[in-house]
C-alpha cells in the first residue's frame, strides 16, 4: 500500500462460496478492528456486482475477508489485479495453487515437505468401491474449512455414502491418526503452534460451533515437533508463493515421532475473528487483532 494518510479500506466478505457465513463473521470483525485502528472502512458483500461496487466506492485498499471458492482461489485476486486495487493476503497464483489440494501437495513435495499418499478420483468411483485401502479420507480437492469431509474407517464394508452436493472430482488420501496441529505465518514469521483438541474429527462443525474444539497454544508437544511445525509452515508459505497471512495444518502421529508429522494444506485466507486460529497465534506472539488487521492493510499491494 502506498503511504496514503487515512486510506479507505473496503472489506470483502460473504460471497457465494460454501463458507459464506464464516466469511461474514470474519468480515464483520475485521471492519470493527480496522475502524478501531483508525481506517475509513466500508463493508462489501461480494456478489456478481462486485466490480461495479468497487468502481463506485473507489477504495485505496481491499481487505480480503472472503473464504472458499471465488474469494480464496485466485478469482477475486485476478479482478483486483485488473482493477489495480492493492489487496491483502496472497495473489492470484498462490491462491489458486493453495486451493487445489493436489497441486499443493506437488509443491510441498518439490520443497521436500512431508505429505501423505493421495489420489484424485471421480465421485462415481469413490461411491462405487474402495479406491484405496481403508482407512482413508474423502474430500473435495478445492474447498476449505473441512467442507464435505468423509472418513472411511478400517474394516468398512462399503464405500462412503456421499451427499449429492459433493463435486465430481474428489481427493482420497490415506488417513493419518494423531493430533491436529496448525501454524500461522505472518510475512516470513511463524507465529506459533496450536494443538486443536476435539472429541472427533476436526470438521466444519467442530471448527465453527461454540465448544466444538479447544485450542491449546503453545501446543504441549516435544520441542522437535514444535520447531518442525514452525519450519515447515514457513517453507510451505514460501513454496506456494503466499503473501501476508497464511496458516498450514498438520497431522502428527505421536507414535512415529518426527516421521509422523505431515502437512495437510495451507489456508491463504485464514479465519479472521479474534478467536480464530491465526489471530489467536498472533495475539500469543504479541500482535493484537487490530494491529494484525492494520499490518495486513499496510502490506497490501498489487502484483502479489
QUIPEFEN-V145089 format. One record per pair of residues at least 12 apart in sequence whose C-alpha atoms are under 6 Angstrom apart, sorted by sequence separation. I is the first residue (numbers start at 1). J is the second residue. D is the distance in Angstrom with one decimal. If there is no record, write none. Layout:
i=I j=J d=D
i=I j=J d=D
//
This chain:
i=138 j=150 d=5.0
i=182 j=194 d=5.4
i=250 j=262 d=5.6
i=137 j=150 d=5.7
i=181 j=194 d=5.6
i=250 j=263 d=4.6
i=13 j=27 d=5.1
i=77 j=91 d=6.0
i=78 j=92 d=5.8
i=137 j=151 d=4.6
i=181 j=195 d=4.7
i=250 j=264 d=5.3
i=77 j=92 d=5.3
i=198 j=213 d=4.7
i=233 j=248 d=5.6
i=249 j=264 d=5.5
i=136 j=152 d=5.3
i=180 j=196 d=5.4
i=197 j=213 d=5.6
i=249 j=265 d=5.6
i=135 j=152 d=5.4
i=197 j=214 d=5.1
i=248 j=265 d=5.8
i=74 j=92 d=4.2
i=135 j=153 d=4.6
i=196 j=214 d=5.8
i=248 j=266 d=4.2
i=134 j=153 d=6.0
i=135 j=154 d=4.4
i=196 j=215 d=4.9
i=247 j=266 d=5.6
i=134 j=154 d=4.7
i=195 j=215 d=5.9
i=247 j=267 d=5.1
i=74 j=95 d=4.9
i=195 j=216 d=5.0
i=246 j=267 d=5.6
i=73 j=95 d=4.8
i=74 j=96 d=4.8
i=194 j=216 d=5.5
i=246 j=268 d=4.6
i=72 j=95 d=5.9
i=73 j=96 d=4.3
i=194 j=217 d=4.7
i=63 j=87 d=5.8
i=64 j=88 d=5.9
i=194 j=218 d=5.7
i=195 j=219 d=4.9
i=61 j=86 d=5.1
i=62 j=87 d=4.6
i=63 j=88 d=5.4
i=193 j=218 d=5.7
i=194 j=219 d=5.0
i=61 j=87 d=5.6
i=73 j=99 d=5.5
i=193 j=219 d=5.6
i=130 j=159 d=5.5
i=141 j=170 d=5.4
i=129 j=159 d=5.5
i=140 j=170 d=4.7
i=141 j=171 d=5.1
i=10 j=41 d=5.9
i=14 j=45 d=5.2
i=15 j=46 d=4.6
i=139 j=170 d=5.7
i=140 j=171 d=5.8
i=8 j=40 d=4.7
i=9 j=41 d=4.8
i=10 j=42 d=4.9
i=11 j=43 d=4.9
i=12 j=44 d=5.1
i=13 j=45 d=5.1
i=15 j=47 d=5.7
i=127 j=159 d=5.7
i=139 j=171 d=5.4
i=6 j=39 d=5.7
i=8 j=41 d=5.9
i=10 j=43 d=5.8
i=11 j=44 d=6.0
i=138 j=171 d=5.8
i=12 j=46 d=6.0
i=138 j=172 d=4.6
i=137 j=172 d=5.6
i=137 j=173 d=5.3
i=136 j=173 d=5.6
i=27 j=65 d=5.3
i=136 j=174 d=4.4
i=137 j=175 d=5.7
i=136 j=175 d=4.4
i=101 j=141 d=5.1
i=135 j=175 d=5.5
i=190 j=230 d=5.5
i=100 j=141 d=5.8
i=100 j=142 d=4.8
i=23 j=66 d=5.2
i=99 j=142 d=5.2
i=23 j=67 d=5.6
i=123 j=168 d=5.0
i=122 j=168 d=5.5
i=123 j=169 d=5.8
i=122 j=169 d=4.6
i=19 j=67 d=5.8
i=121 j=169 d=5.8
i=122 j=170 d=6.0
i=10 j=59 d=5.8
i=19 j=68 d=5.7
i=121 j=170 d=5.4
i=9 j=59 d=5.6
i=120 j=170 d=5.6
i=8 j=59 d=5.1
i=11 j=62 d=5.9
i=17 j=68 d=5.7
i=120 j=171 d=4.7
i=8 j=60 d=5.2
i=9 j=61 d=4.9
i=10 j=62 d=4.8
i=11 j=63 d=4.6
i=12 j=64 d=5.1
i=13 j=65 d=5.1
i=17 j=69 d=5.5
i=119 j=171 d=5.9
i=7 j=60 d=5.7
i=9 j=62 d=5.6
i=10 j=63 d=6.0
i=12 j=65 d=5.4
i=13 j=66 d=4.9
i=119 j=172 d=5.4
i=118 j=172 d=5.5
i=118 j=173 d=3.9
i=117 j=173 d=5.8
i=117 j=174 d=5.8
i=146 j=203 d=5.1
i=147 j=204 d=6.0
i=187 j=244 d=5.1
i=146 j=204 d=5.2
i=186 j=244 d=5.9
i=145 j=204 d=5.8
i=186 j=245 d=4.7
i=185 j=245 d=5.7
i=185 j=246 d=5.3
i=184 j=246 d=5.6
i=184 j=247 d=4.0
i=183 j=247 d=5.5
i=183 j=248 d=5.4
i=182 j=248 d=5.7
i=182 j=249 d=4.4
i=181 j=249 d=6.0
i=182 j=250 d=5.8
i=181 j=250 d=5.0
i=180 j=250 d=5.9
i=180 j=251 d=4.9
i=179 j=251 d=5.6
i=179 j=252 d=5.1
i=178 j=252 d=5.1
i=68 j=143 d=5.9
i=178 j=253 d=4.3
i=68 j=144 d=5.7
i=177 j=253 d=5.6
i=192 j=281 d=5.9
i=191 j=281 d=5.8
i=184 j=278 d=5.4
i=191 j=285 d=6.0
i=94 j=240 d=5.4
i=94 j=241 d=5.2
i=115 j=262 d=5.1
i=94 j=242 d=5.4
i=114 j=262 d=5.1
i=115 j=263 d=5.4
i=90 j=242 d=5.0
i=90 j=243 d=4.5
i=89 j=243 d=5.3
i=89 j=244 d=4.5
i=89 j=245 d=5.8
i=88 j=296 d=5.9
i=88 j=300 d=4.5
i=87 j=300 d=4.7
i=91 j=304 d=4.4
i=86 j=300 d=5.4
i=87 j=301 d=5.5
i=86 j=301 d=4.1
i=86 j=302 d=4.7
i=81 j=302 d=6.0
i=29 j=273 d=5.6
i=26 j=272 d=4.6
i=26 j=273 d=5.0
i=37 j=290 d=5.9
i=33 j=290 d=4.6
i=1 j=298 d=5.5
i=1 j=300 d=5.0
i=1 j=301 d=5.3
//
